[in-house]
Amino acid sequence: MSAKVDAIDVRERLGWRASAEDFEAIRGLWIAHSKAEDARDLDGLIATLAPDCVYELPWQGHRWEGHEGARRFYTELLGAFPDIDFDLLDIVVGPQGVYEYADVTATHDGGPWLGVEPDGERKRWFNTIFFPWDPEARRFAGEKVYTSPSAPGAPGS
């Protein structure tokens, strides 16, 4: 998460309450983010993020910071997997942000991803992604992405 949101104790975040207006803002921003990702609209994706956003793949220790880092994350991900598709299986929207669970399919026929060279094979894995809400910026503080062991670049894949 962004340093600002990360510094807030989880117990404090648990106490956050969302008005109907806040809930719709968070939900609407996630929809905008998802549509931008589907359209490969990098500027649209960045517009949903706080300036100090952080993208993390904690299972592998990868981290991208700020809008520049988010651009690199998406450029590398979409470059490695031009046909990536997230089939949403579950979603939770709350005052702390959005959690999604997706069945991911993609062909690794672009550039390398997390040090793994493309092999041209169709891949399938599962992602859980947490989009923490930054109430000051009224944007997402980034993403924490957790993947199944079959994901390209996952330990042991």
Buried (B, 14 or more C-beta within 10 A) or exposed (E): BBEBBBEBEEEEBEEBEBEEEBBEBBBEBBEBBBEBBEEEBBEBBBBBBBEBBBBBBEBBEBEBBBBEBBBBBBEBBBEBBBEBEBEEEEBEBBBBBBBBBBBBBBBBBBBBBBEBEBEEEEBEBBBBBBBBBBBEBEBBBBBBBBBBEEBBBBEEB
